[in-house]
């Protein structure tokens, strides 16, 4: 589904399936721990990348098999509703999502085409999606004549949902990222990498504040804590494992 219409499919830019399978495994571990607490018996937690991918795409697979509708590649558009797309400005891009009746009327007025809001052919978000080839050029003509700041200011005054496109290099400059302390500088212990941005935990607990960000451990860095403190191995056994190259 990823890519633009008429073009070859594209892979996702982030390995969502890998990350999400890790989250599924963590949820499975928590469920197994609850069962152990309740019954005294644990569980083997079984996760697979393919299962995660199918769990995310099952509704779209069902759409294709049961309804005979193959989900098209839409680039930056939202499927079946509109207008919702990334539009170019003089110095960048803005994303606009005016899929409700109120936001659609506000957008039509903001871009200088209030008559569009009265068209019977554009009454529903599905109709506007069908007419995206006509609407997107009008919105793009309006944004292209303005800077990102000018576009955002006008759209926000009109209460049209919108946002600035940010590159990975300037994502850390986002005011919300800074206000929520989503990133923290981490020392990786190597020259030139003393202050590397790293994500804090996306999970926040009430009253705990922003969790600290930590670098990933090195290979074998916590062997002593795992083998001695958690597994109860004595020093002789740990030394034998090291001598054999096991750890």
C-alpha positions as CSV (number, residue, x, y, z in Angstrom):
1,X,0.0,0.0,0.0
2,X,3.0,2.3,0.5
3,X,4.0,4.5,-2.4
4,X,2.3,6.7,-5.0
5,X,-0.4,5.7,-7.5
6,X,1.0,4.1,-10.6
7,X,4.4,3.6,-9.1
8,X,6.0,0.5,-7.7
9,X,5.4,-0.3,-4.0
10,X,7.8,1.0,-1.4
11,X,8.9,-0.4,1.9
12,X,8.1,1.5,5.1
13,X,10.8,3.9,6.3
14,X,10.7,2.5,9.8
15,X,10.7,-1.2,10.8
16,X,7.3,-1.0,12.5
17,X,6.9,-4.8,12.5
18,X,10.1,-5.4,14.4
19,X,9.3,-2.7,17.0
20,X,5.7,-3.8,17.4
21,X,6.6,-7.5,17.8
22,X,8.9,-6.4,20.7
23,X,5.9,-4.5,22.2
24,X,3.7,-7.6,21.7
25,X,6.3,-9.7,23.4
26,X,6.4,-7.3,26.4
27,X,2.6,-7.4,26.7
28,X,2.7,-11.2,26.5
29,X,5.3,-11.3,29.3
30,X,3.1,-9.1,31.5
31,X,0.1,-11.4,30.8
32,X,2.2,-14.4,31.6
33,X,3.3,-12.8,34.9
34,X,-0.3,-12.1,35.8
35,X,-1.2,-15.7,35.2
36,X,1.8,-16.8,37.3
37,X,0.7,-14.6,40.1
38,X,-2.9,-15.9,40.0
39,X,-2.2,-19.7,39.4
40,X,1.5,-20.2,40.1
41,X,2.0,-21.3,36.5
42,X,3.9,-19.3,33.9
43,X,3.5,-19.4,30.1
44,X,5.8,-19.5,27.1
45,X,5.3,-16.3,25.1
46,X,5.2,-16.9,21.4
47,X,5.6,-14.0,19.0
48,X,6.4,-13.8,15.3
49,X,7.1,-10.9,12.9
50,X,4.6,-12.2,10.3
51,X,1.9,-12.5,12.9
52,X,2.4,-8.9,13.9
53,X,2.3,-7.8,10.3
54,X,-0.9,-9.7,9.7
55,X,-2.5,-8.3,12.8
56,X,-1.9,-4.8,11.6
57,X,-3.1,-5.4,8.1
58,X,-5.9,-7.9,8.7
59,X,-8.7,-5.3,8.1
60,X,-7.1,-4.4,4.7
61,X,-6.7,-8.1,3.8
62,X,-10.3,-8.7,4.7
63,X,-11.3,-5.7,2.5
64,X,-9.5,-7.2,-0.5
65,X,-10.9,-10.8,0.1
66,X,-14.4,-10.2,1.3
67,X,-15.2,-6.9,-0.5
68,X,-13.0,-7.3,-3.5
69,X,-11.5,-3.9,-2.9
70,X,-7.7,-3.7,-3.2
71,X,-6.4,-0.8,-1.2
72,X,-4.6,1.6,-3.5
73,X,-1.2,3.3,-3.0
74,X,-2.0,6.9,-2.1
75,X,1.3,8.5,-1.2
76,X,0.6,10.9,1.7
77,X,-3.2,10.9,1.4
78,X,-5.6,9.3,3.8
79,X,-7.5,6.4,2.4
80,X,-11.2,7.1,1.4
81,X,-11.4,10.6,3.0
82,X,-10.2,14.0,1.9
83,X,-8.8,16.4,1.5
84,X,-5.8,15.0,3.5
85,X,-2.4,15.3,2.0
86,X,1.1,16.9,2.2
87,X,1.3,20.1,0.3
88,X,4.4,22.1,-0.8
89,X,5.1,25.6,0.3
90,X,7.8,28.0,-0.8
91,X,10.2,26.7,1.9
92,X,8.9,23.3,2.9
93,X,5.7,21.3,3.3
94,X,2.6,21.3,5.4
95,X,0.1,18.5,6.0
96,X,-3.5,19.4,5.9
97,X,-6.4,17.1,7.0
98,X,-9.8,18.7,6.5
99,X,-12.0,15.6,6.5
100,X,-14.9,16.9,8.7
101,X,-17.6,19.1,7.3
102,X,-16.5,22.0,9.5
103,X,-12.9,21.8,8.7
104,X,-13.7,21.3,5.0
105,X,-15.8,24.5,4.9
106,X,-13.0,26.4,6.8
107,X,-10.4,25.1,4.4
108,X,-12.4,26.0,1.3
109,X,-12.8,29.6,2.6
110,X,-9.1,29.9,3.6
111,X,-7.8,29.0,0.2
112,X,-10.2,31.4,-1.5
113,X,-12.8,28.9,-2.9
114,X,-15.8,29.1,-0.5
115,X,-18.0,27.9,-3.3
116,X,-16.5,24.4,-3.0
117,X,-18.1,23.9,0.3
118,X,-21.5,24.3,-1.3
119,X,-21.0,21.8,-4.1
120,X,-23.2,18.7,-3.8
121,X,-20.4,16.6,-5.3
122,X,-18.1,17.5,-2.4
123,X,-20.5,17.1,0.5
124,X,-18.9,14.0,2.2
125,X,-15.2,13.1,2.8
126,X,-15.6,10.1,0.5
127,X,-16.8,12.4,-2.3
128,X,-13.9,14.7,-1.7
129,X,-11.5,11.8,-1.8
130,X,-13.0,10.7,-5.2
131,X,-12.4,14.3,-6.4
132,X,-8.9,14.6,-5.0
133,X,-7.4,15.1,-8.5
134,X,-9.4,18.3,-8.7
135,X,-9.1,19.5,-5.1
136,X,-5.4,18.9,-4.4
137,X,-4.1,21.3,-7.2
138,X,-6.3,24.1,-5.7
139,X,-4.9,23.6,-2.2
140,X,-1.4,23.2,-3.6
141,X,-1.7,26.4,-5.5
142,X,-2.6,28.2,-2.3
143,X,0.2,26.7,-0.2
144,X,2.8,27.0,-2.9
145,X,2.4,30.8,-2.9
146,X,3.1,31.0,0.8
147,X,5.8,30.0,3.3
148,X,5.3,27.2,5.8
149,X,4.8,29.8,8.6
150,X,2.3,31.8,6.5
151,X,0.3,28.7,5.6
152,X,0.2,27.3,9.2
153,X,-0.8,30.7,10.6
154,X,-3.7,31.0,8.1
155,X,-4.9,27.5,8.6
156,X,-4.7,27.6,12.3
157,X,-6.7,30.8,12.4
158,X,-9.3,29.0,10.3
159,X,-9.1,26.0,12.7
160,X,-8.1,23.6,9.9
161,X,-6.0,20.7,11.2
162,X,-2.5,21.1,9.9
163,X,1.1,20.4,10.7
164,X,4.6,21.2,9.6
165,X,6.7,18.5,7.9
166,X,10.0,18.2,9.7
167,X,13.1,16.4,8.5
168,X,14.8,13.9,10.9
169,X,17.5,16.6,11.4
170,X,15.1,19.1,12.8
171,X,12.5,16.9,14.5
172,X,14.2,17.7,17.8
173,X,13.3,21.4,17.3
174,X,9.6,20.7,17.5
175,X,8.1,22.7,20.5
176,X,6.1,19.7,21.6
177,X,9.1,17.4,21.5
178,X,10.9,19.9,23.7
179,X,8.0,20.6,26.1
180,X,7.5,16.9,26.7
181,X,11.2,16.2,27.0
182,X,10.9,13.4,24.5
183,X,14.6,13.3,23.7
184,X,17.6,13.4,25.9
185,X,21.4,13.6,25.2
186,X,23.2,10.4,25.9
187,X,26.9,9.8,26.0
188,X,27.8,6.7,24.0
189,X,31.3,6.6,25.4
190,X,33.1,7.3,22.2
191,X,34.8,10.5,20.9
192,X,32.3,12.7,19.0
193,X,29.3,10.9,20.4
194,X,29.1,12.5,23.8
195,X,25.7,14.0,23.2
196,X,23.6,11.8,21.0
197,X,19.8,12.4,21.0
198,X,17.9,9.3,22.3
199,X,14.2,8.7,22.9
200,X,13.0,8.6,26.4
201,X,10.4,5.9,27.1
202,X,7.2,6.8,25.3
203,X,5.3,5.5,28.4
204,X,4.8,8.1,31.1
205,X,3.6,7.2,34.6
206,X,1.7,9.8,36.7
207,X,4.0,11.6,39.1
208,X,7.2,10.0,37.8
209,X,8.2,12.8,35.4
210,X,10.2,12.2,32.2
211,X,12.0,8.9,32.4
212,X,15.8,9.0,31.8
213,X,17.3,8.1,28.5
214,X,20.1,5.6,28.5
215,X,22.4,4.2,25.9
216,X,22.1,0.7,24.7
217,X,24.4,-1.7,26.7
218,X,27.5,-3.1,25.1
219,X,27.9,-6.8,24.4
220,X,28.3,-8.7,27.7
221,X,28.2,-5.4,29.7
222,X,25.7,-6.9,32.2
223,X,26.9,-10.4,32.3
224,X,27.8,-10.3,36.0
225,X,24.4,-8.9,36.9
226,X,22.6,-11.5,34.8
227,X,24.6,-14.6,35.6
228,X,25.5,-13.9,39.2
229,X,22.7,-11.8,40.5
230,X,19.7,-13.2,38.5
231,X,20.8,-16.8,37.8
232,X,22.8,-17.3,40.9
233,X,26.0,-18.6,39.2
234,X,29.1,-18.5,41.4
235,X,32.3,-16.8,40.3
236,X,34.0,-20.1,39.3
237,X,31.2,-21.0,36.9
238,X,31.2,-17.5,35.4
239,X,35.0,-17.7,35.0
240,X,34.6,-21.0,33.2
241,X,32.0,-19.6,30.8
242,X,34.3,-16.7,30.0
243,X,37.3,-19.0,29.5
244,X,35.3,-21.1,27.1
245,X,34.1,-18.1,25.1
246,X,30.5,-18.7,26.0
247,X,30.2,-15.2,27.5
